[in-house]
């Protein structure tokens, strides 16, 4: 199988990730923070160490400001529902995943917030000045931005947007599901207030892992309350991070794998990983542009995008193309709307969607060439 679906979940995982999870399963097994025996202490050490390497990756000075979640969607929900109050106003973009759109639309429907949408152009590019137009005239509490679109691959200018938001007293929340581990993120340099990330994509961890960074001074109302392994004598939720937002037994085996994945990223270096994925993307775009009936979406320049490329073949639906690629060529990809209908409306591919190839660090040029040959053969069927 040639795996071009890394935007959904990365595959394969580094050997270190598998080894870390096996080690926990066979030699640790304890529940973090729930006792003082060796297994529990070792589990707590694993969780703490993973928090620390994530802090190093994102240049976070206090790792306790990182809350573990089961994915980016949960992290975004924690941030959105925990931060917003009745009467608040929010800005987001037309490129957002439903993990942002659905909670915001829900709050809009029940009359809790007023929502403003900044529209991207048909290449998926958004401009900071379009945020400022709204910020100038409205009192905006929160700005939510997808760092990179899972449809067009376009990287948003988050630093400029954050600076603009802060100029008008707004807080910014970044969805880094497609960028954490492959694009450099510095919460201080980029002026990020809250950062939601998933563990199972470019951080090479397992599914069921993710997290939310919360800048000091920002308070979130917990969505879940319960046992935290701390302040057990109290029947009220702890008021300190990360315990305030981490009720219940954590996915310690997953966090062990995530920690190993982050260490792998730190060892290889973001720049090396990004450069390889950019080379694969550039090779694919350059050759795909030559294929008759193939329509590409998003910017052509790899400096403006991650390794996510959406396309269509005239005369075939995305599902038909993906089925042929899978059944006849052994190429795994994703067709459809990618849980981001607003993004497809923006680029003119709603309701049919697109075929999405998303390359990862473990892909190679030979696989790209095979993919191009497959698209040539499929496109000729439409004559």
C-alpha positions in Angstrom: 0.0 0.0 0.0 1.1 3.6 -0.8 -0.3 5.7 2.1 -1.3 9.3 1.1 -3.7 10.0 3.9 -1.4 11.5 6.6 -3.7 14.5 7.1 -6.2 12.0 8.6 -3.6 10.1 10.7 0.1 9.5 10.1 1.3 6.1 9.0 3.6 4.4 9.7 4.7 5.4 13.1 8.4 5.6 14.2 9.6 2.4 15.9 10.3 4.4 19.1 6.6 5.1 19.4 5.6 1.4 19.2 8.4 0.6 21.7 7.3 3.2 24.2 3.7 1.9 24.1 4.9 -1.7 24.5 7.1 -0.8 27.4 4.2 0.9 29.2 1.8 -2.0 28.5 4.3 -4.8 29.6 6.4 -3.1 32.2 4.5 -0.1 33.7 0.7 -0.4 33.6 0.1 2.0 36.6 -2.4 4.9 36.8 -0.7 8.3 37.0 -1.3 10.3 40.2 -3.4 7.6 41.8 -0.9 6.0 44.2 2.7 6.1 45.4 3.7 2.5 44.3 6.4 2.2 41.6 4.0 1.5 38.7 2.0 4.6 39.5 5.1 6.8 39.9 6.5 5.5 36.6 3.2 6.4 34.9 3.3 9.8 36.4 6.9 10.2 35.2 5.8 9.3 31.6 3.0 11.9 31.6 5.2 14.6 33.1 8.0 13.9 30.6 5.6 14.1 27.6 4.3 17.4 28.9 7.9 18.6 29.1 8.9 17.6 25.6 5.7 19.2 24.2 6.7 22.4 26.1 10.1 22.2 24.5 8.6 21.8 21.0 6.3 24.8 21.3 8.6 26.9 23.5 6.2 26.8 26.4 7.9 27.9 29.7 5.5 26.1 32.0 4.5 22.6 30.9 1.6 22.6 33.4 -0.2 24.9 31.0 -0.5 22.0 28.6 -3.7 19.9 29.2 -3.9 16.5 27.6 -7.0 15.7 25.6 -8.0 12.8 23.4 -7.7 14.8 20.2 -7.7 18.3 18.7 -11.5 18.4 18.6 -11.7 17.9 22.3 -9.0 20.5 22.9 -10.9 23.0 20.7 -14.2 22.3 22.5 -12.5 22.8 25.9 -11.2 26.2 24.7 -14.4 27.3 23.0 -17.0 26.2 25.6 -14.7 26.9 28.5 -13.8 30.5 27.5 -16.9 32.0 25.9 -19.8 33.5 27.8 -23.2 34.8 26.8 -23.0 37.9 24.7 -19.4 37.3 23.5 -18.4 37.9 19.8 -16.1 35.6 17.9 -14.2 35.7 14.6 -13.2 32.6 12.6 -12.5 31.8 9.0 -14.2 30.1 6.1 -11.4 27.4 6.1 -12.2 25.9 9.5 -12.7 22.2 10.2 -16.0 21.2 11.8 -14.2 20.8 15.1 -14.3 24.6 15.2 -17.4 25.3 13.1 -19.8 23.0 14.9 -19.2 24.2 18.5 -19.2 27.9 17.3 -22.4 27.4 15.2 -24.0 25.6 18.2 -23.3 28.6 20.5 -24.6 30.9 17.8 -27.8 28.9 17.3 -28.6 28.9 21.1 -28.0 32.7 21.2 -24.9 32.6 23.3 -22.4 34.3 20.8 -22.3 36.3 17.7 -20.1 34.9 15.0 -18.2 36.6 12.2 -16.5 34.8 9.3 -13.4 36.0 7.5 -13.5 34.6 4.0 -10.4 33.1 2.3 -9.9 33.4 -1.5 -10.3 30.5 -3.8 -6.7 29.4 -3.1 -7.4 29.2 0.7 -5.5 32.4 1.5 -6.7 34.7 4.3 -5.5 38.2 5.0 -4.9 39.8 8.5 -6.4 43.0 7.2 -9.8 41.3 6.9 -9.7 40.5 10.6 -8.9 44.1 11.4 -11.9 45.3 9.5 -14.2 43.4 12.0 -12.0 44.0 15.0 -12.2 47.8 14.4 -15.9 47.9 14.7 -16.9 45.0 17.0 -15.8 44.0 20.5 -14.4 40.6 19.7 -13.5 38.2 22.6 -12.0 35.3 20.6 -10.4 34.8 17.2 -10.1 31.2 16.1 -7.8 30.3 13.2 -6.8 27.1 11.5 -3.0 27.2 11.2 -3.2 25.1 8.0 -6.2 24.0 6.1 -6.9 20.3 5.9 -8.4 20.9 2.4 -6.1 23.4 0.6 -3.0 22.9 2.8 -2.7 26.7 3.0 -0.7 28.0 6.0 -2.3 31.0 7.7 -0.2 34.0 8.8 -1.0 33.3 12.5 1.6 35.7 13.9 0.2 38.7 12.0 -3.4 37.7 12.8 -2.5 37.2 16.5 -0.8 40.6 16.6 -3.8 42.2 15.0 -6.2 40.5 17.5 -4.1 41.6 20.5 -4.1 45.2 19.2 -7.8 45.2 19.8 -7.8 43.2 23.1 -8.9 39.9 21.6 -7.7 36.4 22.5 -6.5 34.0 19.8 -7.0 30.3 19.6 -5.0 28.3 17.0 -6.0 24.9 15.6 -2.6 23.3 14.9 -4.0 19.8 13.9 -2.2 19.9 10.5 0.9 21.8 11.6 2.1 20.6 15.0 5.3 18.6 14.3 5.8 19.8 10.7 5.7 23.7 10.9 7.6 25.6 13.6 5.3 26.8 16.3 6.6 29.1 19.1 3.8 30.3 21.3 5.7 33.3 22.4 7.1 34.4 19.0 3.7 33.7 17.4 1.8 35.4 20.2 -0.5 32.4 20.7 -2.9 32.5 23.6 -4.4 29.0 23.2 -3.0 26.2 21.0 -5.0 23.0 20.2 -3.1 20.1 18.7 -3.5 16.4 18.0 -1.0 13.7 18.7 -1.7 11.2 15.9 -0.7 13.3 12.8 2.7 15.0 12.4 3.6 14.3 16.1 3.6 10.6 15.2 1.7 9.6 18.3 -1.2 7.2 18.5 -4.9 8.1 18.0 -6.6 9.2 21.1 -4.0 11.8 22.1 -3.9 15.5 21.8 -3.7 18.6 24.0 -4.4 22.3 24.6 -1.9 24.9 25.7 -3.4 27.8 27.7 -1.5 31.0 28.3 -1.1 32.2 31.8 -3.9 34.6 32.7 -6.6 32.8 30.7 -9.1 30.8 32.7 -11.3 28.1 31.2 -14.4 26.6 32.8 -14.1 22.8 33.0 -16.4 20.8 30.7 -15.8 17.7 32.8 -15.4 17.3 36.5 -14.2 14.3 38.5 -11.2 12.5 39.9 -7.9 14.1 39.2 -5.6 12.3 41.7 -5.2 15.6 43.5 -7.0 17.4 46.3 -9.0 14.2 46.9 -10.2 15.5 50.2 -12.3 18.1 48.4 -15.6 17.5 46.6 -15.0 20.5 44.3 -12.8 20.6 41.2 -9.2 21.7 41.6 -8.6 25.2 40.4 -5.1 24.7 39.1 -3.7 23.4 35.8 -3.5 20.8 34.4 -5.7 19.1 37.0 -8.6 21.6 36.5 -9.2 20.2 33.0 -7.9 16.7 33.3 -10.6 14.7 35.1 -10.6 10.9 34.9 -7.9 8.3 34.1 -5.8 9.6 31.2 -4.7 7.6 28.1 -1.3 7.0 29.7 -0.2 4.4 27.1 -1.2 6.8 24.3 0.7 9.6 26.1 3.8 7.4 26.3 3.6 6.9 22.5 3.0 10.6 22.0 6.1 11.5 24.1 8.2 9.2 22.0 6.7 10.8 18.8 7.6 14.3 20.0 11.1 13.2 20.9 11.4 11.8 17.3 10.3 15.1 15.9 12.8 17.0 18.1 15.6 14.7 17.1 14.9 14.9 13.4 14.2 18.6 13.5 11.1 20.4 12.3 13.0 21.9 9.4 14.2 18.5 8.0 10.7 17.1 8.3 9.1 20.1 6.7 11.7 20.2 3.9 11.1 16.6 2.9 7.4 17.0 2.9 7.7 20.2 0.8 9.9 18.4 -1.7 7.3 15.6 -2.1 4.5 18.2 -2.5 6.4 20.2 -5.0 7.2 17.1 -7.1 3.5 16.1 -7.1 2.1 19.5 -8.0 4.6 20.0 -10.8 3.7 16.7 -12.4 0.0 16.8 -11.6 -0.4 20.1 -13.3 0.6 18.5 -16.6 -2.2 15.9 -16.5 -5.2 16.7 -18.6 -8.5 16.9 -16.6 -6.7 17.1 -13.2 -7.8 20.3 -11.3 -5.6 21.3 -8.4 -6.7 23.5 -5.5 -4.7 25.7 -3.1 -1.5 27.7 -3.6 1.2 26.2 -5.9 4.1 27.5 -3.8 5.2 25.0 -1.1 6.3 27.9 1.1 2.6 28.7 1.6 1.3 25.2 2.3 1.7 22.0 4.1 1.8 18.6 2.3 -1.9 18.4 1.8 -3.1 18.6 -1.9 -6.7 18.5 -3.0 -7.6 17.8 -6.6 -10.4 16.5 -8.9 -10.5 14.7 -12.2 -13.0 16.1 -14.6 -15.7 13.5 -15.4 -15.3 11.4 -12.2 -16.5 12.0 -8.7 -13.9 12.1 -5.8 -15.2 8.8 -4.5 -14.8 7.1 -7.8 -11.2 8.3 -8.1 -10.4 7.3 -4.6 -11.9 3.9 -5.1 -9.9 3.3 -8.3 -6.7 4.4 -6.6 -7.3 2.0 -3.8 -8.5 -1.0 -5.7 -6.3 -0.8 -8.8 -3.2 1.0 -7.7 -3.0 0.3 -3.9 -3.0 4.0 -3.1 -4.8 5.2 0.1 -6.2 8.7 0.1 -9.3 10.5 1.2 -12.3 11.7 -0.9 -15.2 14.0 0.0 -15.6 17.1 2.2 -12.9 16.2 4.8 -15.2 17.5 7.7 -14.7 21.0 6.3 -17.7 22.0 4.2 -17.1 25.7 4.6 -13.6 25.3 3.1 -15.1 23.5 0.1 -17.7 26.2 -0.4 -14.8 28.7 -0.3 -12.8 27.0 -3.1 -15.9 26.0 -5.1 -15.9 22.2 -4.6 -19.1 21.9 -2.5 -21.0 19.6 -2.3 -18.9 16.9 -4.2 -15.6 17.7 -2.4 -12.2 16.7 -3.7 -9.7 13.9 -3.7 -7.0 14.6 -1.1 -3.4 13.4 -1.1 -1.6 14.2 2.1 2.1 13.2 2.2 4.2 12.4 5.2 7.8 12.1 6.3 7.9 8.4 5.5 6.7 8.8 1.9 9.2 9.0 -0.9 9.6 10.3 -4.5 9.1 6.8 -6.0 5.6 6.7 -4.4 4.8 10.2 -5.8 5.8 9.0 -9.2 3.6 6.0 -8.9 0.7 8.3 -7.8 1.3 10.5 -10.9 1.3 7.5 -13.2 -2.0 6.3 -11.7 -3.6 9.7 -12.2 -2.5 9.7 -15.9 -4.1 6.4 -16.4 -7.3 7.3 -14.6 -7.6 10.7 -16.5 -7.4 9.0 -19.8 -10.5 7.0 -19.0 -12.5 10.2 -19.1 -11.8 10.8 -22.8 
